[in-house]
Amino acid sequence: MAIEFDIYPSPSAPDSEGQPTYHARVANSATIDTHKIAQNIHKRCTLTMSDIKAVLSELHDELVFHLCNGNHVHLEGIGYFQVNLHCKEEVRTMHGARSENIEFKNVSFRADIGLKKNLKSQKIRRSRNKPHS
């Protein structure tokens, strides 16, 4: 198995010689849902589908609880999660930000070293299915 890629024009400005630049993008970008992950885990162990879905549901609840309390969450072998905030209005002084002007922006994810190491050794090849480039 290999990660398949295709080449796309970069939306940024052309290079110093006026030539367009390109970047690689993963070609096979299917979305794998919780049910499929639970099925795959079920095939490899003695846990039932219901047990696996219950654990994943509780993991979600634990992530929400700890992120809502301002904590970073580290799932060993997977990565780190943390909440990012956004100021609705420009803040010009250290004391100029009020809580009503701060809102949730996103959840950041940083892959664990082990996960990156496993993916780094993965083969990569040009996609034959998406002749975009």
C-alpha positions as CSV (number, residue, x, y, z in Angstrom):
1,M,0.0,0.0,0.0
2,A,1.2,3.5,-0.7
3,I,0.0,7.1,-0.3
4,E,-1.0,8.3,-3.7
5,F,-0.5,11.9,-4.8
6,D,-1.3,14.3,-7.6
7,I,0.2,17.7,-8.5
8,Y,-1.8,20.9,-8.2
9,P,-1.0,24.5,-9.1
10,S,-0.1,26.5,-6.0
11,P,-2.4,29.4,-5.2
12,S,0.5,31.6,-4.2
13,A,2.3,34.0,-6.5
14,P,4.7,32.6,-9.2
15,D,8.3,32.1,-8.5
16,S,11.0,34.7,-9.0
17,E,11.1,34.0,-12.8
18,G,7.4,34.4,-13.2
19,Q,6.7,30.6,-13.6
20,P,3.8,29.1,-11.7
21,T,4.7,26.7,-8.9
22,Y,3.0,23.4,-8.0
23,H,2.6,21.3,-4.9
24,A,1.8,17.6,-4.1
25,R,-1.6,16.7,-2.6
26,V,-2.9,13.3,-1.4
27,A,-5.1,11.9,-4.1
28,N,-7.0,9.3,-2.1
29,S,-8.9,11.4,0.4
30,A,-11.8,9.2,1.5
31,T,-13.4,9.9,4.9
32,I,-13.3,6.9,7.2
33,D,-16.1,7.1,9.8
34,T,-16.3,5.8,13.4
35,H,-18.3,2.8,12.3
36,K,-15.6,1.7,9.8
37,I,-12.9,2.2,12.4
38,A,-14.9,0.2,15.0
39,Q,-15.4,-2.6,12.4
40,N,-11.7,-2.8,11.7
41,I,-10.7,-2.8,15.4
42,H,-13.4,-5.5,16.0
43,K,-11.8,-7.7,13.4
44,R,-8.4,-7.5,15.1
45,C,-9.5,-8.1,18.8
46,T,-12.1,-9.6,21.0
47,L,-14.0,-6.4,21.7
48,T,-17.5,-6.1,20.4
49,M,-18.5,-3.3,18.0
50,S,-20.7,-1.8,20.8
51,D,-17.7,-1.8,23.2
52,I,-15.5,0.0,20.7
53,K,-18.1,2.6,19.9
54,A,-18.7,3.1,23.6
55,V,-15.0,3.7,24.2
56,L,-14.8,6.1,21.2
57,S,-17.9,8.0,22.5
58,E,-16.4,8.3,26.0
59,L,-13.1,9.4,24.4
60,H,-15.0,12.2,22.7
61,D,-16.6,13.3,26.0
62,E,-13.2,13.3,27.8
63,L,-11.6,15.3,25.0
64,V,-14.4,17.9,25.2
65,F,-14.2,18.0,29.0
66,H,-10.5,18.6,29.2
67,L,-10.3,21.0,26.2
68,C,-13.2,23.0,27.7
69,N,-11.1,23.3,30.9
70,G,-8.2,24.8,28.9
71,N,-6.0,21.6,29.1
72,H,-4.0,20.1,26.3
73,V,-4.7,16.4,25.7
74,H,-2.0,13.9,24.7
75,L,-3.1,10.5,23.3
76,E,0.0,8.4,23.3
77,G,0.9,7.2,19.8
78,I,-1.7,9.6,18.3
79,G,-0.9,13.2,19.2
80,Y,-1.7,16.3,21.1
81,F,-5.0,18.4,21.0
82,Q,-5.4,21.9,22.2
83,V,-8.0,24.7,21.8
84,N,-7.2,27.9,19.8
85,L,-9.0,31.1,20.5
86,H,-9.7,34.2,18.4
87,C,-10.3,37.9,19.2
88,K,-13.4,39.1,17.5
89,E,-12.0,42.7,17.5
90,E,-8.5,44.0,17.2
91,V,-6.8,44.3,20.6
92,R,-4.4,47.2,21.0
93,T,-3.4,46.9,24.7
94,M,-2.6,44.0,27.1
95,H,-5.8,44.8,29.1
96,G,-8.0,45.6,26.0
97,A,-9.3,42.0,25.5
98,R,-12.6,41.3,27.3
99,S,-14.0,37.8,27.6
100,E,-17.1,38.6,25.5
101,N,-14.7,39.5,22.6
102,I,-12.9,36.2,22.7
103,E,-14.3,33.1,20.9
104,F,-13.4,29.6,20.1
105,K,-11.5,29.3,16.8
106,N,-10.4,25.7,16.3
107,V,-8.9,22.6,17.8
108,S,-5.2,22.1,16.9
109,F,-3.8,18.7,16.4
110,R,0.0,17.9,16.5
111,A,0.9,14.3,15.6
112,D,2.8,12.2,18.1
113,I,6.4,11.4,17.2
114,G,5.5,7.7,16.9
115,L,2.7,8.3,14.5
116,K,4.9,10.5,12.3
117,K,7.6,7.9,12.3
118,N,5.2,5.2,11.2
119,L,3.9,7.5,8.3
120,K,7.4,8.7,7.3
121,S,8.4,5.2,6.2
122,Q,5.2,4.8,4.1
123,K,5.7,4.5,0.3
124,I,4.5,7.3,-1.9
125,R,3.5,7.1,-5.5
126,R,1.8,9.1,-8.2
127,S,-1.9,8.4,-8.5
128,R,-3.2,6.7,-11.6
129,N,-6.8,7.3,-10.7
130,K,-6.9,11.1,-10.7
131,P,-5.2,12.4,-13.8
132,H,-5.4,16.0,-12.6
133,S,-1.8,17.0,-13.3
